[in-house]
Amino acid sequence: VGFTVTTIRDVTPIPHNGCRPPKKRRV
């Protein structure tokens, strides 16, 4: 149960916040 919560929390915040930073840096 600990591995599933760590993988989903580490994979959701990274792709969502990692794909949007490039647009904020251009502005």
PyMOL commands that set and color helices and strands:
alter all, ss='L'
color gray80, all
select helices_A, chain A and resi 2-11+13-18+21-26
alter helices_A, ss='H'
color red, helices_A
deselect
rebuild
show_as cartoon
